[in-house]
Amino acid sequence: MAVRPIRVFGDPVLRAVCAPIEVVDDGIRALVQDLVDTVELPGRAGVAAPQIGVGVRAFSYNIDGDIGYVLNPVLVEVRGEPQPVGEGCLSVPGLWHDALRYPWARVVGTDLDGREIVLEGEGLLAQALQHETDHLDGMLYLSRLTAEDRKTAMREIRESSWF
C-alpha cells in the first residue's frame, strides 16, 4: 500500500491510549499493509499504529530481517532486571538515550485472521516489544529515561530542527 509519514513528539495521537481492534475490515487490512511497508525501511525495528496517526492497537516489527505485525498485542511477560539500553524512536528523530528495558519479553496478540500470535525473545526483539506496546499505551520511550537523561532529551527536542 504505502509508506506512511511518522508522527513526531508533540502530536496528541502519540499520547493517547489506543483502542482495541474489534473488527478486522478492509481498513484494518490496509493499515497492517501500511505498517509493514513503513517498517521495511532500513534502520527501523518497529512502527506502532499511532506513529502513523491511527489510534488502534497494532504494530509492525522488523528484527534481523523478520518482518511482521500483531493486532491487539499485550505484553504478558517480562524477565530479568531492567537494564539501561540505548534506544531511539522514529517519533523523536535524532535522539538516542538509555531507556530501562527488561532483557526478555513476550507479547501475545492476533493476526488478521484472528489466529494467536506469540512473539518472545531477548535483545532487540525484547526491547522492540516493550517499546511498541508502550506506544499503544500512549507512552514514548522518554518516560523510561532517568530524570537527568529526560531533561537532556527535552532540551535536545526543543533545539531540534523538526520540533
TIVO-2410 file (N, C-alpha, C; in nm, 3 decimals):
# residues 163
REC num residu      c1      c2      c3 atome chaine
REC   1      M   0.082  -0.118   0.000     N      A
REC   1      M   0.000   0.000   0.000    CA      A
REC   1      M   0.087   0.125   0.000     C      A
REC   2      A   0.140   0.164   0.123     N      A
REC   2      A   0.214   0.290   0.127    CA      A
REC   2      A   0.303   0.299   0.251     C      A
REC   3      V   0.415   0.366   0.231     N      A
REC   3      V   0.498   0.406   0.345    CA      A
REC   3      V   0.435   0.535   0.397     C      A
REC   4      R   0.397   0.534   0.522     N      A
REC   4      R   0.327   0.649   0.580    CA      A
REC   4      R   0.426   0.737   0.656     C      A
REC   5      P   0.401   0.868   0.661     N      A
REC   5      P   0.486   0.958   0.740    CA      A
REC   5      P   0.471   0.928   0.889     C      A
REC   6      I   0.579   0.949   0.961     N      A
REC   6      I   0.583   0.923   1.105    CA      A
REC   6      I   0.545   1.050   1.180     C      A
REC   7      R   0.452   1.037   1.274     N      A
REC   7      R   0.413   1.148   1.361    CA      A
REC   7      R   0.525   1.168   1.464     C      A
REC   8      V   0.552   1.293   1.499     N      A
REC   8      V   0.662   1.322   1.591    CA      A
REC   8      V   0.612   1.380   1.723     C      A
REC   9      F   0.703   1.379   1.819     N      A
REC   9      F   0.678   1.430   1.954    CA      A
REC   9      F   0.598   1.559   1.946     C      A
REC  10      G   0.495   1.566   2.028     N      A
REC  10      G   0.406   1.683   2.029    CA      A
REC  10      G   0.272   1.653   1.966     C      A
REC  11      D   0.266   1.551   1.879     N      A
REC  11      D   0.139   1.512   1.818    CA      A
REC  11      D   0.056   1.439   1.922     C      A
REC  12      P  -0.068   1.484   1.947     N      A
REC  12      P  -0.150   1.423   2.052    CA      A
REC  12      P  -0.177   1.273   2.034     C      A
REC  13      V  -0.176   1.223   1.911     N      A
REC  13      V  -0.203   1.081   1.890    CA      A
REC  13      V  -0.099   0.993   1.960     C      A
REC  14      L   0.021   1.047   1.980     N      A
REC  14      L   0.128   0.970   2.045    CA      A
REC  14      L   0.109   0.958   2.196     C      A
REC  15      R   0.023   1.040   2.254     N      A
REC  15      R  -0.001   1.039   2.399    CA      A
REC  15      R  -0.133   0.973   2.437     C      A
REC  16      A  -0.209   0.929   2.340     N      A
REC  16      A  -0.340   0.870   2.367    CA      A
REC  16      A  -0.331   0.718   2.376     C      A
REC  17      V  -0.407   0.661   2.468     N      A
REC  17      V  -0.418   0.515   2.477    CA      A
REC  17      V  -0.499   0.468   2.356     C      A
REC  18      C  -0.446   0.368   2.285     N      A
REC  18      C  -0.509   0.321   2.163    CA      A
REC  18      C  -0.626   0.227   2.191     C      A
REC  19      A  -0.722   0.230   2.102     N      A
REC  19      A  -0.841   0.145   2.112    CA      A
REC  19      A  -0.811   0.005   2.060     C      A
REC  20      P  -0.870  -0.096   2.122     N      A
REC  20      P  -0.855  -0.232   2.068    CA      A
REC  20      P  -0.923  -0.243   1.932     C      A
REC  21      I  -0.872  -0.334   1.851     N      A
REC  21      I  -0.933  -0.361   1.721    CA      A
REC  21      I  -1.042  -0.464   1.744     C      A
REC  22      E  -1.166  -0.425   1.719     N      A
REC  22      E  -1.281  -0.512   1.742    CA      A
REC  22      E  -1.316  -0.595   1.619     C      A
REC  23      V  -1.304  -0.533   1.501     N      A
REC  23      V  -1.341  -0.598   1.375    CA      A
REC  23      V  -1.229  -0.577   1.275     C      A
REC  24      V  -1.188  -0.686   1.210     N      A
REC  24      V  -1.089  -0.675   1.103    CA      A
REC  24      V  -1.164  -0.654   0.972     C      A
REC  25      D  -1.149  -0.534   0.918     N      A
REC  25      D  -1.215  -0.500   0.791    CA      A
REC  25      D  -1.109  -0.454   0.692     C      A
REC  26      D  -1.152  -0.403   0.578     N      A
REC  26      D  -1.056  -0.358   0.477    CA      A
REC  26      D  -0.967  -0.245   0.529     C      A
REC  27      G  -1.021  -0.160   0.615     N      A
REC  27      G  -0.941  -0.052   0.672    CA      A
REC  27      G  -0.827  -0.105   0.759     C      A
REC  28      I  -0.854  -0.207   0.839     N      A
REC  28      I  -0.750  -0.266   0.923    CA      A
REC  28      I  -0.649  -0.341   0.836     C      A
REC  29      R  -0.697  -0.410   0.734     N      A
REC  29      R  -0.605  -0.479   0.643    CA      A
REC  29      R  -0.511  -0.379   0.575     C      A
REC  30      A  -0.565  -0.266   0.532     N      A
REC  30      A  -0.482  -0.162   0.469    CA      A
REC  30      A  -0.384  -0.103   0.571     C      A
REC  31      L  -0.431  -0.082   0.694     N      A
REC  31      L  -0.342  -0.031   0.799    CA      A
REC  31      L  -0.225  -0.125   0.821     C      A
REC  32      V  -0.252  -0.255   0.830     N      A
REC  32      V  -0.144  -0.353   0.851    CA      A
REC  32      V  -0.044  -0.347   0.736     C      A
REC  33      Q  -0.094  -0.339   0.613     N      A
REC  33      Q  -0.002  -0.331   0.499    CA      A
REC  33      Q   0.083  -0.204   0.507     C      A
REC  34      D   0.022  -0.092   0.546     N      A
REC  34      D   0.097   0.032   0.561    CA      A
REC  34      D   0.200   0.022   0.673     C      A
REC  35      L   0.163  -0.043   0.783     N      A
REC  35      L   0.259  -0.062   0.893    CA      A
REC  35      L   0.379  -0.145   0.847     C      A
REC  36      V   0.352  -0.251   0.773     N      A
REC  36      V   0.460  -0.336   0.723    CA      A
REC  36      V   0.545  -0.260   0.621     C      A
REC  37      D   0.482  -0.190   0.528     N      A
REC  37      D   0.557  -0.111   0.430    CA      A
REC  37      D   0.644  -0.006   0.499     C      A
REC  38      T   0.592   0.054   0.603     N      A
REC  38      T   0.663   0.162   0.673    CA      A
REC  38      T   0.779   0.108   0.755     C      A
REC  39      V   0.766  -0.011   0.812     N      A
REC  39      V   0.874  -0.067   0.895    CA      A
REC  39      V   0.985  -0.130   0.811     C      A
REC  40      E   0.958  -0.156   0.684     N      A
REC  40      E   1.057  -0.221   0.598    CA      A
REC  40      E   1.175  -0.131   0.564     C      A
REC  41      L   1.161  -0.001   0.582     N      A
REC  41      L   1.271   0.090   0.550    CA      A
REC  41      L   1.391   0.060   0.640     C      A
REC  42      P   1.511   0.078   0.588     N      A
REC  42      P   1.631   0.047   0.667    CA      A
REC  42      P   1.636   0.123   0.800     C      A
REC  43      G   1.684   0.054   0.902     N      A
REC  43      G   1.705   0.116   1.032    CA      A
REC  43      G   1.582   0.119   1.121     C      A
REC  44      R   1.475   0.052   1.080     N      A
REC  44      R   1.352   0.053   1.158    CA      A
REC  44      R   1.328  -0.085   1.220     C      A
REC  45      A   1.305  -0.086   1.352     N      A
REC  45      A   1.278  -0.212   1.423    CA      A
REC  45      A   1.129  -0.229   1.450     C      A
REC  46      G   1.054  -0.120   1.453     N      A
REC  46      G   0.912  -0.130   1.480    CA      A
REC  46      G   0.840   0.000   1.448     C      A
REC  47      V   0.713  -0.012   1.414     N      A
REC  47      V   0.627   0.104   1.393    CA      A
REC  47      V   0.491   0.071   1.452     C      A
REC  48      A   0.445   0.154   1.543     N      A
REC  48      A   0.313   0.137   1.604    CA      A
REC  48      A   0.211   0.223   1.530     C      A
REC  49      A   0.087   0.176   1.528     N      A
REC  49      A  -0.019   0.247   1.456    CA      A
REC  49      A  -0.027   0.396   1.491     C      A
REC  50      P  -0.016   0.437   1.618     N      A
REC  50      P  -0.025   0.581   1.644    CA      A
REC  50      P   0.089   0.661   1.580     C      A
REC  51      Q   0.200   0.596   1.553     N      A
REC  51      Q   0.311   0.667   1.488    CA      A
REC  51      Q   0.278   0.706   1.345     C      A
REC  52      I   0.177   0.639   1.286     N      A
REC  52      I   0.132   0.681   1.154    CA      A
REC  52      I  -0.008   0.743   1.162     C      A
REC  53      G  -0.044   0.784   1.283     N      A
REC  53      G  -0.166   0.863   1.302    CA      A
REC  53      G  -0.294   0.786   1.327     C      A
REC  54      V  -0.284   0.656   1.357     N      A
REC  54      V  -0.403   0.575   1.378    CA      A
REC  54      V  -0.404   0.523   1.521     C      A
REC  55      G  -0.507   0.555   1.596     N      A
REC  55      G  -0.513   0.523   1.738    CA      A
REC  55      G  -0.571   0.386   1.769     C      A
REC  56      V  -0.518   0.282   1.707     N      A
REC  56      V  -0.562   0.146   1.737    CA      A
REC  56      V  -0.441   0.061   1.778     C      A
REC  57      R  -0.470  -0.052   1.842     N      A
REC  57      R  -0.367  -0.138   1.900    CA      A
REC  57      R  -0.311  -0.233   1.794     C      A
REC  58      A  -0.209  -0.186   1.724     N      A
REC  58      A  -0.140  -0.267   1.624    CA      A
REC  58      A   0.001  -0.213   1.606     C      A
REC  59      F   0.095  -0.302   1.579     N      A
REC  59      F   0.229  -0.259   1.542    CA      A
REC  59      F   0.292  -0.358   1.447     C      A
REC  60      S   0.392  -0.309   1.374     N      A
REC  60      S   0.473  -0.394   1.287    CA      A
REC  60      S   0.614  -0.399   1.346     C      A
REC  61      Y   0.689  -0.499   1.304     N      A
REC  61      Y   0.827  -0.513   1.352    CA      A
REC  61      Y   0.917  -0.561   1.239     C      A
REC  62      N   1.045  -0.531   1.254     N      A
REC  62      N   1.148  -0.570   1.157    CA      A
REC  62      N   1.275  -0.598   1.237     C      A
REC  63      I   1.289  -0.721   1.282     N      A
REC  63      I   1.402  -0.760   1.366    CA      A
REC  63      I   1.487  -0.861   1.290     C      A
REC  64      D   1.608  -0.820   1.258     N      A
REC  64      D   1.701  -0.908   1.186    CA      A
REC  64      D   1.638  -0.966   1.059     C      A
REC  65      G   1.563  -0.884   0.987     N      A
REC  65      G   1.501  -0.927   0.862    CA      A
REC  65      G   1.370  -1.001   0.878     C      A
REC  66      D   1.329  -1.031   1.003     N      A
REC  66      D   1.199  -1.093   1.029    CA      A
REC  66      D   1.097  -0.981   1.041     C      A
REC  67      I   1.008  -0.971   0.941     N      A
REC  67      I   0.911  -0.862   0.936    CA      A
REC  67      I   0.772  -0.919   0.958     C      A
REC  68      G   0.696  -0.852   1.044     N      A
REC  68      G   0.560  -0.897   1.071    CA      A
REC  68      G   0.481  -0.790   1.142     C      A
REC  69      Y   0.367  -0.831   1.195     N      A
REC  69      Y   0.276  -0.738   1.264    CA      A
REC  69      Y   0.202  -0.816   1.371     C      A
REC  70      V   0.137  -0.744   1.459     N      A
REC  70      V   0.049  -0.806   1.558    CA      A
REC  70      V  -0.063  -0.708   1.590     C      A
REC  71      L  -0.184  -0.762   1.600     N      A
REC  71      L  -0.302  -0.683   1.638    CA      A
REC  71      L  -0.334  -0.708   1.784     C      A
REC  72      N  -0.379  -0.605   1.852     N      A
REC  72      N  -0.417  -0.614   1.993    CA      A
REC  72      N  -0.309  -0.681   2.079     C      A
REC  73      P  -0.184  -0.640   2.063     N      A
REC  73      P  -0.078  -0.704   2.141    CA      A
REC  73      P  -0.088  -0.669   2.289     C      A
REC  74      V  -0.055  -0.767   2.371     N      A
REC  74      V  -0.049  -0.748   2.516    CA      A
REC  74      V   0.088  -0.798   2.561     C      A
REC  75      L   0.159  -0.713   2.632     N      A
REC  75      L   0.286  -0.754   2.692    CA      A
REC  75      L   0.252  -0.839   2.813     C      A
REC  76      V   0.265  -0.971   2.799     N      A
REC  76      V   0.217  -1.062   2.902    CA      A
REC  76      V   0.326  -1.105   3.000     C      A
REC  77      E   0.452  -1.092   2.960     N      A
REC  77      E   0.559  -1.136   3.050    CA      A
REC  77      E   0.689  -1.066   3.015     C      A
REC  78      V   0.763  -1.030   3.118     N      A
REC  78      V   0.900  -0.981   3.105    CA      A
REC  78      V   0.984  -1.058   3.206     C      A
REC  79      R   1.112  -1.070   3.177     N      A
REC  79      R   1.201  -1.142   3.267    CA      A
REC  79      R   1.331  -1.064   3.285     C      A
REC  80      G   1.392  -1.089   3.401     N      A
REC  80      G   1.519  -1.026   3.431    CA      A
REC  80      G   1.499  -0.891   3.498     C      A
REC  81      E   1.610  -0.829   3.526     N      A
REC  81      E   1.608  -0.695   3.586    CA      A
REC  81      E   1.618  -0.591   3.475     C      A
REC  82      P   1.539  -0.484   3.483     N      A
REC  82      P   1.550  -0.380   3.381    CA      A
REC  82      P   1.693  -0.326   3.374     C      A
REC  83      Q   1.740  -0.310   3.251     N      A
REC  83      Q   1.875  -0.261   3.225    CA      A
REC  83      Q   1.868  -0.138   3.134     C      A
REC  84      P   1.963  -0.045   3.150     N      A
REC  84      P   1.966   0.067   3.055    CA      A
REC  84      P   2.015   0.017   2.918     C      A
REC  85      V   1.936   0.047   2.816     N      A
REC  85      V   1.967   0.003   2.680    CA      A
REC  85      V   1.956   0.123   2.588     C      A
REC  86      G   2.054   0.143   2.502     N      A
REC  86      G   2.049   0.252   2.406    CA      A
REC  86      G   1.926   0.240   2.318     C      A
REC  87      E   1.851   0.348   2.309     N      A
REC  87      E   1.724   0.342   2.237    CA      A
REC  87      E   1.695   0.475   2.169     C      A
REC  88      G   1.630   0.465   2.055     N      A
REC  88      G   1.581   0.582   1.983    CA      A
REC  88      G   1.437   0.557   1.945     C      A
REC  89      C   1.378   0.652   1.875     N      A
REC  89      C   1.238   0.639   1.835    CA      A
REC  89      C   1.216   0.724   1.710     C      A
REC  90      L   1.147   0.667   1.614     N      A
REC  90      L   1.117   0.740   1.491    CA      A
REC  90      L   1.037   0.867   1.521     C      A
REC  91      S   0.960   0.866   1.629     N      A
REC  91      S   0.878   0.982   1.665    CA      A
REC  91      S   0.954   1.087   1.744     C      A
REC  92      V   1.079   1.058   1.775     N      A
REC  92      V   1.168   1.154   1.841    CA      A
REC  92      V   1.300   1.149   1.764     C      A
REC  93      P   1.299   1.194   1.637     N      A
REC  93      P   1.413   1.173   1.549    CA      A
REC  93      P   1.542   1.237   1.598     C      A
REC  94      G   1.650   1.161   1.578     N      A
REC  94      G   1.783   1.213   1.608    CA      A
REC  94      G   1.829   1.194   1.751     C      A
REC  95      L   1.742   1.150   1.840     N      A
REC  95      L   1.780   1.132   1.980    CA      A
REC  95      L   1.812   0.986   2.007     C      A
REC  96      W   1.905   0.964   2.098     N      A
REC  96      W   1.945   0.829   2.138    CA      A
REC  96      W   1.984   0.836   2.285     C      A
REC  97      H   1.910   0.763   2.368     N      A
REC  97      H   1.936   0.763   2.512    CA      A
REC  97      H   1.915   0.624   2.568     C      A
REC  98      D   1.969   0.601   2.687     N      A
REC  98      D   1.950   0.473   2.755    CA      A
REC  98      D   1.814   0.471   2.824     C      A
REC  99      A   1.730   0.376   2.782     N      A
REC  99      A   1.599   0.355   2.844    CA      A
REC  99      A   1.604   0.225   2.924     C      A
REC 100      L   1.531   0.219   3.034     N      A
REC 100      L   1.527   0.096   3.113    CA      A
REC 100      L   1.433  -0.003   3.046     C      A
REC 101      R   1.488  -0.120   3.012     N      A
REC 101      R   1.411  -0.226   2.947    CA      A
REC 101      R   1.447  -0.361   3.007     C      A
REC 102      Y   1.349  -0.449   3.014     N      A
REC 102      Y   1.374  -0.587   3.056    CA      A
REC 102      Y   1.448  -0.660   2.946     C      A
REC 103      P   1.536  -0.754   2.981     N      A
REC 103      P   1.614  -0.824   2.879    CA      A
REC 103      P   1.536  -0.929   2.799     C      A
REC 104      W   1.417  -0.968   2.846     N      A
REC 104      W   1.335  -1.067   2.777    CA      A
REC 104      W   1.189  -1.024   2.787     C      A
REC 105      A   1.113  -1.047   2.680     N      A
REC 105      A   0.971  -1.008   2.680    CA      A
REC 105      A   0.890  -1.102   2.592     C      A
REC 106      R   0.760  -1.110   2.625     N      A
REC 106      R   0.664  -1.188   2.545    CA      A
REC 106      R   0.540  -1.102   2.523     C      A
REC 107      V   0.496  -1.099   2.396     N      A
REC 107      V   0.373  -1.031   2.356    CA      A
REC 107      V   0.282  -1.135   2.292     C      A
REC 108      V   0.153  -1.127   2.327     N      A
REC 108      V   0.052  -1.214   2.265    CA      A
REC 108      V  -0.052  -1.123   2.199     C      A
REC 109      G  -0.089  -1.158   2.078     N      A
REC 109      G  -0.192  -1.084   2.004    CA      A
REC 109      G  -0.251  -1.174   1.898     C      A
REC 110      T  -0.302  -1.114   1.794     N      A
REC 110      T  -0.364  -1.191   1.685    CA      A
REC 110      T  -0.318  -1.140   1.550     C      A
REC 111      D  -0.344  -1.224   1.448     N      A
REC 111      D  -0.320  -1.181   1.310    CA      A
REC 111      D  -0.453  -1.137   1.248     C      A
REC 112      L  -0.451  -1.108   1.120     N      A
REC 112      L  -0.572  -1.059   1.052    CA      A
REC 112      L  -0.684  -1.161   1.048     C      A
REC 113      D  -0.649  -1.289   1.064     N      A
REC 113      D  -0.750  -1.395   1.062    CA      A
REC 113      D  -0.794  -1.438   1.201     C      A
REC 114      G  -0.748  -1.365   1.304     N      A
REC 114      G  -0.787  -1.397   1.440    CA      A
REC 114      G  -0.704  -1.506   1.506     C      A
REC 115      R  -0.602  -1.554   1.437     N      A
REC 115      R  -0.515  -1.656   1.497    CA      A
REC 115      R  -0.417  -1.591   1.594     C      A
REC 116      E  -0.388  -1.661   1.702     N      A
REC 116      E  -0.297  -1.610   1.804    CA      A
REC 116      E  -0.155  -1.597   1.749     C      A
REC 117      I  -0.091  -1.486   1.783     N      A
REC 117      I   0.050  -1.462   1.753    CA      A
REC 117      I   0.119  -1.447   1.887     C      A
REC 118      V   0.230  -1.519   1.905     N      A
REC 118      V   0.314  -1.505   2.024    CA      A
REC 118      V   0.453  -1.464   1.975     C      A
REC 119      L   0.498  -1.349   2.023     N      A
REC 119      L   0.633  -1.301   1.994    CA      A
REC 119      L   0.707  -1.297   2.126     C      A
REC 120      E   0.824  -1.362   2.130     N      A
REC 120      E   0.902  -1.359   2.253    CA      A
REC 120      E   1.048  -1.367   2.220     C      A
REC 121      G   1.128  -1.307   2.306     N      A
REC 121      G   1.271  -1.314   2.285    CA      A
REC 121      G   1.345  -1.214   2.370     C      A
REC 122      E   1.474  -1.208   2.341     N      A
REC 122      E   1.562  -1.118   2.417    CA      A
REC 122      E   1.627  -1.019   2.322     C      A
REC 123      G   1.710  -0.935   2.378     N      A
REC 123      G   1.784  -0.839   2.297    CA      A
REC 123      G   1.693  -0.739   2.229     C      A
REC 124      L   1.723  -0.715   2.099     N      A
REC 124      L   1.648  -0.614   2.024    CA      A
REC 124      L   1.499  -0.647   2.015     C      A
REC 125      L   1.465  -0.776   2.002     N      A
REC 125      L   1.323  -0.813   1.996    CA      A
REC 125      L   1.252  -0.776   2.126     C      A
REC 126      A   1.312  -0.810   2.239     N      A
REC 126      A   1.251  -0.776   2.368    CA      A
REC 126      A   1.234  -0.625   2.382     C      A
REC 127      Q   1.335  -0.552   2.342     N      A
REC 127      Q   1.329  -0.406   2.350    CA      A
REC 127      Q   1.218  -0.352   2.260     C      A
REC 128      A   1.209  -0.403   2.137     N      A
REC 128      A   1.107  -0.355   2.044    CA      A
REC 128      A   0.965  -0.389   2.093     C      A
REC 129      L   0.947  -0.507   2.149     N      A
REC 129      L   0.814  -0.544   2.200    CA      A
REC 129      L   0.770  -0.449   2.310     C      A
REC 130      Q   0.861  -0.414   2.398     N      A
REC 130      Q   0.828  -0.321   2.506    CA      A
REC 130      Q   0.805  -0.180   2.452     C      A
REC 131      H   0.890  -0.138   2.361     N      A
REC 131      H   0.881  -0.004   2.303    CA      A
REC 131      H   0.749   0.015   2.228     C      A
REC 132      E   0.713  -0.083   2.145     N      A
REC 132      E   0.592  -0.069   2.064    CA      A
REC 132      E   0.465  -0.079   2.148     C      A
REC 133      T   0.463  -0.168   2.247     N      A
REC 133      T   0.344  -0.174   2.333    CA      A
REC 133      T   0.332  -0.047   2.417     C      A
REC 134      D   0.444   0.013   2.455     N      A
REC 134      D   0.438   0.143   2.522    CA      A
REC 134      D   0.366   0.246   2.434     C      A
REC 135      H   0.400   0.248   2.304     N      A
REC 135      H   0.333   0.342   2.212    CA      A
REC 135      H   0.182   0.324   2.217     C      A
REC 136      L   0.136   0.200   2.224     N      A
REC 136      L  -0.008   0.174   2.221    CA      A
REC 136      L  -0.077   0.219   2.350     C      A
REC 137      D   0.004   0.237   2.454     N      A
REC 137      D  -0.047   0.289   2.581    CA      A
REC 137      D  -0.022   0.439   2.596     C      A
REC 138      G   0.016   0.504   2.487     N      A
REC 138      G   0.036   0.649   2.488    CA      A
REC 138      G   0.166   0.693   2.553     C      A
REC 139      M   0.265   0.605   2.555     N      A
REC 139      M   0.391   0.636   2.622    CA      A
REC 139      M   0.506   0.634   2.522     C      A
REC 140      L   0.589   0.737   2.527     N      A
REC 140      L   0.712   0.740   2.450    CA      A
REC 140      L   0.828   0.691   2.537     C      A
REC 141      Y   0.934   0.648   2.472     N      A
REC 141      Y   1.048   0.595   2.546    CA      A
REC 141      Y   1.110   0.698   2.640     C      A
REC 142      L   1.083   0.824   2.617     N      A
REC 142      L   1.136   0.929   2.704    CA      A
REC 142      L   1.093   0.907   2.849     C      A
REC 143      S   0.978   0.845   2.868     N      A
REC 143      S   0.928   0.817   3.003    CA      A
REC 143      S   1.012   0.711   3.074     C      A
REC 144      R   1.091   0.637   3.000     N      A
REC 144      R   1.174   0.530   3.057    CA      A
REC 144      R   1.316   0.577   3.087     C      A
REC 145      L   1.342   0.706   3.067     N      A
REC 145      L   1.475   0.761   3.092    CA      A
REC 145      L   1.489   0.805   3.237     C      A
REC 146      T   1.613   0.813   3.283     N      A
REC 146      T   1.637   0.872   3.414    CA      A
REC 146      T   1.596   1.019   3.408     C      A
REC 147      A   1.572   1.079   3.522     N      A
REC 147      A   1.531   1.219   3.526    CA      A
REC 147      A   1.634   1.308   3.456     C      A
REC 148      E   1.761   1.281   3.478     N      A
REC 148      E   1.867   1.362   3.416    CA      A
REC 148      E   1.867   1.346   3.264     C      A
REC 149      D   1.857   1.220   3.217     N      A
REC 149      D   1.854   1.197   3.073    CA      A
REC 149      D   1.729   1.254   3.008     C      A
REC 150      R   1.615   1.248   3.078     N      A
REC 150      R   1.491   1.305   3.025    CA      A
REC 150      R   1.504   1.456   3.009     C      A
REC 151      K   1.566   1.520   3.107     N      A
REC 151      K   1.588   1.665   3.100    CA      A
REC 151      K   1.676   1.698   2.978     C      A
REC 152      T   1.781   1.620   2.958     N      A
REC 152      T   1.868   1.639   2.842    CA      A
REC 152      T   1.791   1.617   2.713     C      A
REC 153      A   1.713   1.511   2.708     N      A
REC 153      A   1.635   1.479   2.587    CA      A
REC 153      A   1.536   1.591   2.555     C      A
REC 154      M   1.470   1.644   2.655     N      A
REC 154      M   1.374   1.751   2.631    CA      A
REC 154      M   1.445   1.876   2.577     C      A
REC 155      R   1.565   1.904   2.625     N      A
REC 155      R   1.641   2.017   2.571    CA      A
REC 155      R   1.678   1.989   2.425     C      A
REC 156      E   1.719   1.865   2.395     N      A
REC 156      E   1.754   1.829   2.257    CA      A
REC 156      E   1.633   1.843   2.165     C      A
REC 157      I   1.517   1.806   2.215     N      A
REC 157      I   1.395   1.819   2.135    CA      A
REC 157      I   1.367   1.966   2.106     C      A
REC 158      R   1.372   2.049   2.210     N      A
REC 158      R   1.345   2.192   2.192    CA      A
REC 158      R   1.442   2.255   2.091     C      A
REC 159      E   1.566   2.206   2.088     N      A
REC 159      E   1.668   2.263   2.000    CA      A
REC 159      E   1.670   2.197   1.862     C      A
REC 160      S   1.589   2.093   1.842     N      A
REC 160      S   1.592   2.020   1.715    CA      A
REC 160      S   1.526   2.103   1.603     C      A
REC 161      S   1.562   2.070   1.480     N      A
REC 161      S   1.505   2.139   1.365    CA      A
REC 161      S   1.363   2.096   1.336     C      A
REC 162      W   1.323   1.978   1.382     N      A
REC 162      W   1.191   1.924   1.349    CA      A
REC 162      W   1.081   1.963   1.449     C      A
REC 163      F   1.122   2.017   1.567     N      A
REC 163      F   1.022   2.047   1.670    CA      A
REC 163      F   0.962   2.185   1.649     C      A
***
